[in-house]
Amino acid sequence: MKTIAFASILMTSLFLLSCNRSDDDPTAVEDEQQITEVTAIAGFINTFIDAGRARNLTVPDDLGGITFEFRRIGGSTIGYCEYDPARGNHIALDEQYWSGASNQERAVLLFHELGHCFLNRDHDDAVLSDGTCKSIMHADESNCLVAYNDHVDRYLDELFATGIVARLTVSTATIRSTATE
């Protein structure tokens, strides 16, 4: 179902962007770049959705309306989540970092930001005895090593197990806040 949703979004985008385009249209290059960016993260998003569902978490195909953007961020920041209850959460990924990153680095970055935006996770800088990061939700890799490919299941179990608790806690707080008003 989610593959069909992403495929239909992609096909609709291709159709709409190809209509009435002339060869000298300067926006055509920008539109092609946006399509490439959508396809670049689609596989990682499908993996995130599948991983959450495999751990009995309800993960909607649209990730609750989270939007994504590639842009130059600058500094040492390579991605971030903007929380916006009115318009929905938004993830920005540094285009320069993404273009040079391995698939492991891309997965860790995107899952980390989805940990914030979808699972309401904070940073977790705990280090295991073997020197690896306990979680992909660490603030940076200066104090530990992310061995994602070697420990995929461990990282995803931790991400979603803690995320379920965080998501339920936020939902309960929202319900209580609304009920007392």
Disulfide bonds with the S-S distance in Angstrom:
Cys81-Cys117 1.87
Cys133-Cys144 1.83
